[in-house]
């Protein structure tokens, strides 16, 4: 898997888990301590989050970080 595909799959997974938790992008961004703009761009693979940001998002979603990296 190349980098582009990785970040696309990551964005899809974050969006899926966020929607399962009935959170808006704004709510997730607030809980993770990131901007709404950054959160939205992560979901569509326009931005590449650092490991630290992935950990913050995972915590805000109440999942382990590795769960966001398991692609179906």
TIRO-2110 file (N, C-alpha, C; in Angstrom, 1 decimal):
// TIRO-2110
0.8, -1.2, 0.0, N, 1, A
0.0, 0.0, 0.0, CA, 1, A
0.9, 1.2, 0.0, C, 1, A
0.6, 2.2, -0.9, N, 2, A
1.4, 3.4, -0.9, CA, 2, A
0.9, 4.4, 0.1, C, 2, A
1.6, 5.5, 0.3, N, 3, A
1.2, 6.5, 1.3, CA, 3, A
-0.2, 7.1, 1.0, C, 3, A
-0.4, 7.4, -0.3, N, 4, A
-1.7, 8.0, -0.6, CA, 4, A
-2.9, 7.1, -0.2, C, 4, A
-2.8, 5.8, -0.5, N, 5, A
-3.8, 4.8, -0.2, CA, 5, A
-3.9, 4.7, 1.3, C, 5, A
-2.8, 4.7, 2.0, N, 6, A
-2.8, 4.6, 3.5, CA, 6, A
-3.7, 5.7, 4.1, C, 6, A
-3.4, 7.0, 3.7, N, 7, A
-4.1, 8.1, 4.3, CA, 7, A
-5.5, 8.2, 3.8, C, 7, A
-5.8, 7.7, 2.6, N, 8, A
-7.2, 7.6, 2.2, CA, 8, A
-8.0, 6.6, 3.1, C, 8, A
-7.4, 5.4, 3.3, N, 9, A
-8.0, 4.4, 4.2, CA, 9, A
-8.1, 4.9, 5.6, C, 9, A
-7.1, 5.6, 6.1, N, 10, A
-7.2, 6.2, 7.4, CA, 10, A
-8.4, 7.1, 7.6, C, 10, A
-8.5, 8.0, 6.6, N, 11, A
-9.6, 9.0, 6.6, CA, 11, A
-11.0, 8.3, 6.6, C, 11, A
-11.1, 7.3, 5.8, N, 12, A
-12.4, 6.5, 5.7, CA, 12, A
-12.7, 5.9, 7.0, C, 12, A
-11.6, 5.3, 7.6, N, 13, A
-11.8, 4.6, 8.9, CA, 13, A
-12.2, 5.6, 10.0, C, 13, A
-11.6, 6.8, 10.1, N, 14, A
-11.9, 7.8, 11.1, CA, 14, A
-13.4, 8.2, 10.9, C, 14, A
-13.7, 8.5, 9.7, N, 15, A
-15.1, 8.9, 9.4, CA, 15, A
-16.1, 7.8, 9.8, C, 15, A
-15.8, 6.6, 9.5, N, 16, A
-16.7, 5.5, 9.8, CA, 16, A
-16.9, 5.4, 11.3, C, 16, A
-15.8, 5.4, 12.1, N, 17, A
-15.9, 5.3, 13.5, CA, 17, A
-16.6, 6.6, 14.1, C, 17, A
-16.3, 7.7, 13.6, N, 18, A
-16.9, 9.0, 14.0, CA, 18, A
-18.5, 8.9, 13.9, C, 18, A
-18.9, 8.4, 12.7, N, 19, A
-20.3, 8.3, 12.4, CA, 19, A
-21.0, 7.2, 13.3, C, 19, A
-20.3, 6.1, 13.6, N, 20, A
-20.8, 5.1, 14.5, CA, 20, A
-21.0, 5.7, 15.9, C, 20, A
-20.2, 6.7, 16.3, N, 21, A
-20.3, 7.3, 17.6, CA, 21, A
-21.3, 8.5, 17.6, C, 21, A
-21.9, 8.7, 16.4, N, 22, A
-22.8, 9.8, 16.2, CA, 22, A
-22.2, 11.2, 16.5, C, 22, A
-20.9, 11.4, 16.1, N, 23, A
-20.2, 12.6, 16.3, CA, 23, A
-20.2, 13.4, 15.0, C, 23, A
-20.3, 14.7, 15.1, N, 24, A
-20.0, 15.5, 14.0, CA, 24, A
-18.5, 15.7, 13.8, C, 24, A
-18.1, 16.2, 12.7, N, 25, A
-16.6, 16.5, 12.6, CA, 25, A
-16.2, 17.6, 13.6, C, 25, A
-17.1, 18.5, 13.9, N, 26, A
-16.8, 19.6, 14.9, CA, 26, A
-16.6, 19.0, 16.3, C, 26, A
-17.5, 18.1, 16.6, N, 27, A
-17.4, 17.4, 17.9, CA, 27, A
-16.1, 16.6, 18.1, C, 27, A
-15.8, 15.9, 17.0, N, 28, A
-14.5, 15.1, 17.1, CA, 28, A
-13.3, 16.0, 17.1, C, 28, A
-13.3, 17.1, 16.3, N, 29, A
-12.2, 18.0, 16.4, CA, 29, A
-12.1, 18.6, 17.7, C, 29, A
-13.2, 19.0, 18.4, N, 30, A
-13.1, 19.6, 19.7, CA, 30, A
-12.5, 18.6, 20.7, C, 30, A
-13.0, 17.4, 20.7, N, 31, A
-12.6, 16.4, 21.6, CA, 31, A
-11.1, 16.0, 21.4, C, 31, A
-10.6, 16.1, 20.1, N, 32, A
-9.2, 15.7, 19.8, CA, 32, A
-8.3, 16.9, 20.0, C, 32, A
-8.9, 18.1, 20.1, N, 33, A
-8.0, 19.3, 20.2, CA, 33, A
-7.4, 19.7, 18.9, C, 33, A
-8.1, 19.5, 17.8, N, 34, A
-7.6, 19.9, 16.5, CA, 34, A
-8.7, 20.8, 15.9, C, 34, A
-8.4, 21.5, 14.8, N, 35, A
-9.3, 22.3, 14.1, CA, 35, A
-10.3, 21.5, 13.3, C, 35, A
-11.5, 22.1, 13.1, N, 36, A
-12.5, 21.4, 12.2, CA, 36, A
-11.9, 21.3, 10.8, C, 36, A
-11.2, 22.3, 10.3, N, 37, A
-10.7, 22.2, 9.0, CA, 37, A
-9.7, 21.1, 8.9, C, 37, A
-8.8, 20.9, 9.8, N, 38, A
-7.8, 19.8, 9.8, CA, 38, A
-8.5, 18.5, 9.9, C, 38, A
-9.5, 18.4, 10.7, N, 39, A
-10.3, 17.1, 10.9, CA, 39, A
-10.9, 16.7, 9.5, C, 39, A
-11.6, 17.7, 8.9, N, 40, A
-12.2, 17.4, 7.6, CA, 40, A
-11.2, 17.0, 6.5, C, 40, A
-10.1, 17.7, 6.5, N, 41, A
-9.1, 17.3, 5.5, CA, 41, A
-8.4, 16.0, 5.8, C, 41, A
-8.4, 15.5, 7.0, N, 42, A
-7.9, 14.2, 7.3, CA, 42, A
-8.8, 13.2, 6.8, C, 42, A
-10.1, 13.4, 6.9, N, 43, A
-11.1, 12.4, 6.4, CA, 43, A
-11.1, 12.2, 4.9, C, 43, A
-10.7, 13.3, 4.2, N, 44, A
-10.6, 13.2, 2.7, CA, 44, A
-9.2, 13.0, 2.2, C, 44, A
-8.3, 12.7, 3.1, N, 45, A
-6.9, 12.5, 2.8, CA, 45, A
-6.2, 13.7, 2.2, C, 45, A
-6.6, 14.9, 2.5, N, 46, A
-5.9, 16.1, 2.0, CA, 46, A
-4.8, 16.5, 3.0, C, 46, A
-4.9, 16.1, 4.2, N, 47, A
-3.9, 16.3, 5.2, CA, 47, A
-3.4, 15.0, 5.8, C, 47, A
-2.1, 14.9, 6.2, N, 48, A
-1.6, 13.7, 6.7, CA, 48, A
-1.3, 13.9, 8.2, C, 48, A
-2.1, 13.3, 9.0, N, 49, A
-1.9, 13.6, 10.5, CA, 49, A
-0.6, 12.9, 11.0, C, 49, A
0.0, 13.5, 12.0, N, 50, A
1.1, 12.8, 12.7, CA, 50, A
0.6, 11.7, 13.6, C, 50, A
1.5, 10.9, 14.0, N, 51, A
1.1, 9.8, 14.9, CA, 51, A
0.5, 10.4, 16.2, C, 51, A
1.0, 11.5, 16.7, N, 52, A
0.4, 12.1, 17.9, CA, 52, A
-1.0, 12.5, 17.6, C, 52, A
-1.3, 13.0, 16.4, N, 53, A
-2.7, 13.4, 16.1, CA, 53, A
-3.6, 12.2, 16.0, C, 53, A
-3.1, 11.1, 15.4, N, 54, A
-3.9, 9.9, 15.3, CA, 54, A
-4.2, 9.4, 16.7, C, 54, A
-3.3, 9.5, 17.6, N, 55, A
-3.5, 9.0, 19.0, CA, 55, A
-4.6, 9.9, 19.6, C, 55, A
-4.5, 11.2, 19.4, N, 56, A
-5.6, 12.1, 19.9, CA, 56, A
-6.9, 11.8, 19.4, C, 56, A
-7.0, 11.6, 18.1, N, 57, A
-8.3, 11.2, 17.4, CA, 57, A
-8.8, 9.9, 18.0, C, 57, A
-7.9, 8.9, 18.1, N, 58, A
-8.3, 7.6, 18.6, CA, 58, A
-8.9, 7.8, 20.1, C, 58, A
-8.2, 8.6, 20.9, N, 59, A
-8.7, 8.8, 22.2, CA, 59, A
-10.1, 9.5, 22.2, C, 59, A
-10.2, 10.5, 21.4, N, 60, A
-11.5, 11.2, 21.3, CA, 60, A
-12.6, 10.2, 20.8, C, 60, A
-12.3, 9.2, 20.0, N, 61, A
-13.3, 8.3, 19.5, CA, 61, A
-13.4, 7.1, 20.5, C, 61, A
-12.6, 7.1, 21.5, N, 62, A
-12.6, 6.0, 22.5, CA, 62, A
-12.3, 4.6, 21.9, C, 62, A
-11.2, 4.6, 21.1, N, 63, A
-10.7, 3.4, 20.5, CA, 63, A
-9.2, 3.4, 20.6, C, 63, A
-8.6, 2.3, 20.5, N, 64, A
-7.1, 2.2, 20.5, CA, 64, A
-6.6, 2.7, 19.2, C, 64, A
-5.5, 3.4, 19.1, N, 65, A
-5.0, 3.9, 17.9, CA, 65, A
-4.8, 2.8, 16.8, C, 65, A
-4.4, 1.6, 17.1, N, 66, A
-4.3, 0.5, 16.1, CA, 66, A
-5.6, 0.2, 15.4, C, 66, A
-6.7, 0.4, 16.1, N, 67, A
-8.0, 0.2, 15.5, CA, 67, A
-8.3, 1.1, 14.3, C, 67, A
-7.7, 2.3, 14.3, N, 68, A
-7.9, 3.2, 13.2, CA, 68, A
-7.0, 2.8, 12.0, C, 68, A
-6.0, 1.9, 12.3, N, 69, A
-5.1, 1.5, 11.3, CA, 69, A
-5.4, 0.2, 10.7, C, 69, A
-6.5, -0.5, 11.2, N, 70, A
-6.9, -1.7, 10.7, CA, 70, A
-7.9, -1.4, 9.6, C, 70, A
-7.6, -1.6, 8.3, N, 71, A
-8.4, -1.3, 7.2, CA, 71, A
-9.2, -2.6, 6.7, C, 71, A
-10.4, -2.4, 6.5, N, 72, A
-11.3, -3.6, 6.0, CA, 72, A
-11.0, -3.9, 4.6, C, 72, A
END
